[in-house]
């Protein structure tokens, strides 16, 4: 009976843990992608500001 209890407990917790891990991985991937995208936009914006500053100094 004890063995059956622990098996039932494991089978009951397995889907919850699996869904939690999938959720964590998806959130991690979204946050990582957002961080990289913001870094790329900041680099592009800095380049554009430098171009604008160079054009304005030529005048």
JOWOWO-V881007 format. One record per helix or strand. SS is the DSSP state (H for helix, E for strand). FROM is the first residue (numbers start at 0). LEN is the number of residues. Records with the same first field share a line. If there is no record, write none. Layout:
SS->FROM-LEN  FROM-LEN
//
This chain:
H->1-57
//
